[in-house]
Amino acid sequence: MTQDPGGRHATGHRTVMTCVFVLAAGLAAAGCTAETPEPTSTPSSAVLAPGKPGEPAETIAPEDYEGMGGEDVVTDADADFMTRMIGHHAQAVEMAELVPDRSTSEQLTKFAERIRLTQEGEIDYMGRWLDDQGLPVPADDSPDTAPSDGSGPRAAQPHDHDSMPGMLTEAEMTALADAEGAEFDRLFLEGMITHHGGALEMVDEVGAAGRDETVQEFAGNVAADQIAEIDRMSRLLDELAG
């Protein structure tokens, strides 16, 4: 079994695909479609409502509970997903921008441009969502750096690459940037398949712990796109190997 300079096995995409189909089975929980919540009846005793990220929970008396059931609740899991996914997407954009000058494949060049445009658009969307919640938006040049003054109700928490599944290491990114032709194509496809697989893990996490309907629907859309792209890249990788 051969390995690329970043230490990934050449057959690693098959393992990722296995994980993808397992994750796909849970996409309903991740919010592929947004369902209208059932009306919530007034409880007979006080309830504890989770606060927004960084804020304490609130005790609500029964007489004050009526009519609150349809409101979105933003949890730390929702905010963390949107914040971390900006950094995750940023690396995919960086990878895609390497393609035109290094690949000799017209198919791969067009495909990488699609990835770049899609993920740049999603980065903008996630930034607007965070801003609407009064949360700090990660800087483009340092996706996971919080504002120095800690402004906002919840300062962005620093996340290194190890905290986000699928992220390529610095050594792997260097190897990708140094490669050309068929070798670059192989490293790009293997790396991006792994990268997309990591994004699906993050979708699975927010599907289990998040509550905001907008985030759930967005995460489901991200998953659907990336599953389709993994399938396409796996076929391109098989063609390259053949």
C-alpha positions in Angstrom: 0.0 0.0 0.0 1.5 3.4 -1.1 1.4 6.6 0.9 1.4 10.2 -0.2 3.8 12.8 1.3 1.2 13.7 4.0 1.1 10.1 5.2 -2.4 9.3 3.8 -2.9 5.9 2.2 -3.8 6.0 -1.5 -6.9 3.9 -0.7 -8.0 6.1 2.1 -10.9 7.5 0.2 -12.6 4.2 0.3 -12.6 4.3 4.1 -14.0 7.8 4.1 -16.8 6.8 1.8 -17.8 4.1 4.2 -18.0 6.7 6.9 -20.0 8.9 4.6 -22.8 6.5 4.1 -23.0 5.8 7.8 -23.3 9.6 8.4 -25.8 9.9 5.6 -28.2 7.7 7.5 -28.3 10.3 10.2 -28.9 13.3 8.1 -32.5 13.5 9.1 -31.3 14.4 12.6 -28.8 16.8 11.1 -31.7 18.8 9.6 -31.7 18.0 5.9 -35.3 19.3 6.0 -36.7 21.8 8.4 -39.9 20.5 10.0 -42.5 22.7 11.6 -42.4 22.1 15.3 -45.5 20.7 17.0 -47.4 23.2 19.2 -46.1 23.1 22.8 -48.6 22.8 25.6 -48.2 24.9 28.7 -46.4 22.8 31.4 -47.9 22.3 34.9 -44.6 23.4 36.6 -41.7 25.7 36.0 -39.3 24.7 33.2 -35.7 25.5 32.6 -35.0 27.1 29.2 -31.4 27.1 27.9 -29.9 30.5 27.5 -28.2 31.7 24.3 -24.5 30.8 24.0 -22.6 32.1 27.0 -25.8 33.0 28.9 -27.3 31.1 31.9 -30.5 29.1 31.6 -33.7 30.8 32.6 -36.5 29.4 34.8 -39.9 30.1 33.2 -43.1 30.0 35.2 -46.0 28.1 33.7 -48.1 31.2 33.1 -45.2 32.7 31.1 -44.5 29.6 29.0 -47.4 29.7 26.6 -46.5 30.8 23.1 -42.7 30.1 23.6 -42.6 26.7 22.0 -42.1 27.9 18.4 -39.1 30.1 19.1 -35.7 29.1 17.9 -33.1 28.3 20.6 -29.4 28.9 19.7 -27.1 26.6 21.7 -23.3 26.5 22.0 -23.4 23.6 19.6 -25.1 25.8 16.9 -22.6 28.6 17.4 -19.6 26.4 17.5 -20.6 24.6 14.3 -21.0 27.9 12.4 -17.8 29.3 13.8 -15.6 26.3 13.2 -17.1 25.5 9.8 -15.9 28.9 8.6 -12.4 27.8 9.3 -13.0 24.4 7.8 -14.4 25.8 4.6 -11.5 28.3 4.4 -9.0 25.5 4.1 -11.1 23.9 1.3 -11.1 27.2 -0.5 -7.3 27.5 -0.1 -6.9 24.0 -1.6 -9.2 24.7 -4.5 -7.2 27.9 -5.3 -4.1 25.7 -5.9 -5.7 23.7 -8.7 -5.6 26.0 -11.8 -1.8 26.4 -11.6 -0.9 22.8 -10.8 -3.5 20.4 -12.4 -3.6 19.4 -16.0 -7.1 18.1 -15.7 -9.9 20.3 -17.1 -12.5 18.3 -15.2 -10.7 18.8 -11.9 -10.1 22.5 -12.6 -13.8 23.1 -13.2 -14.8 20.9 -10.2 -12.4 22.8 -7.9 -13.8 26.1 -9.0 -17.3 24.9 -8.1 -16.1 23.9 -4.6 -14.4 27.3 -4.2 -17.5 29.3 -5.2 -19.9 27.2 -3.1 -17.8 27.3 0.0 -17.0 31.0 -0.2 -20.8 31.6 -0.5 -21.4 29.4 2.6 -18.6 31.2 4.5 -20.4 34.5 3.9 -23.7 33.0 5.0 -22.3 31.6 8.2 -20.7 35.0 9.0 -24.0 36.7 8.5 -25.7 34.2 10.8 -23.1 34.8 13.5 -23.4 38.5 13.2 -27.2 38.3 13.4 -26.9 36.4 16.7 -24.5 39.1 18.1 -21.6 36.6 17.9 -18.1 37.4 16.7 -17.4 36.5 13.1 -14.0 34.8 12.6 -11.5 36.9 10.6 -10.8 35.6 7.1 -7.0 35.5 7.7 -7.4 33.7 11.0 -10.7 31.8 11.1 -10.7 30.9 14.7 -9.3 33.9 16.4 -11.5 35.8 18.8 -11.6 39.6 19.0 -8.9 40.9 21.4 -11.5 42.8 23.4 -13.8 39.8 23.8 -16.7 41.8 22.3 -20.1 40.2 21.8 -22.1 38.0 24.2 -19.8 35.1 23.5 -16.2 35.5 22.3 -15.1 33.1 19.5 -13.2 30.2 21.0 -9.9 29.3 19.4 -9.9 26.0 17.6 -6.7 24.4 16.2 -6.7 22.1 13.3 -6.8 19.0 15.5 -10.3 20.1 16.8 -11.8 20.0 13.3 -12.0 16.6 11.7 -10.6 16.2 8.1 -8.4 19.3 8.2 -5.1 18.8 6.4 -1.9 19.4 8.4 0.6 22.1 7.5 2.9 19.4 6.0 0.1 18.0 3.9 -0.8 21.5 2.6 2.9 22.1 1.7 3.1 18.8 -0.1 -0.1 19.7 -2.1 1.3 23.1 -3.0 4.6 21.6 -4.1 3.0 18.9 -6.4 2.1 19.2 -10.1 0.2 17.2 -12.7 -1.1 13.8 -11.9 0.6 13.7 -8.5 -1.2 17.0 -7.5 -4.5 15.6 -8.7 -4.2 12.5 -6.6 -3.2 14.5 -3.5 -5.9 17.0 -4.0 -8.7 14.4 -4.5 -7.5 12.3 -1.5 -7.1 15.3 0.7 -10.5 16.9 -0.2 -12.3 13.6 0.2 -10.9 13.4 3.7 -11.7 17.1 4.3 -15.3 16.7 3.2 -15.6 13.6 5.4 -14.6 15.7 8.4 -17.3 18.3 7.5 -19.8 15.5 7.6 -18.7 14.5 11.1 -19.2 18.1 12.2 -22.7 18.0 10.7 -23.5 14.9 12.6 -22.3 16.5 15.8 -24.5 19.6 15.4 -27.4 17.4 14.4 -27.3 15.7 17.7 -26.6 18.7 20.0 -27.9 21.8 18.0 -31.4 23.2 18.2 -31.5 26.2 15.9 -33.7 25.3 12.9 -31.7 27.6 10.5 -28.4 25.9 11.5 -29.9 22.5 11.2 -31.3 23.1 7.7 -28.0 24.7 6.6 -26.0 21.8 8.0 -28.2 19.4 6.1 -27.6 21.2 2.9 -23.9 21.2 3.5 -24.0 17.5 4.0 -26.0 16.8 0.9 -23.6 18.9 -1.3 -20.5 17.3 0.2 -21.7 13.7 -0.1 -22.4 14.3 -3.8 -18.9 15.9 -4.2 -17.2 13.0 -2.4 -18.9 10.6 -4.8 -17.7 12.7 -7.8 -14.1 13.0 -6.4 -14.0 9.2 -5.7 -14.8 8.5 -9.4 -12.2 11.0 -10.6 -9.7 9.4 -8.3 -10.5 5.9 -9.7 -10.1 7.2 -13.2 -6.7 8.7 -12.3 -5.6 5.4 -10.8 -6.8 3.5 -13.9 
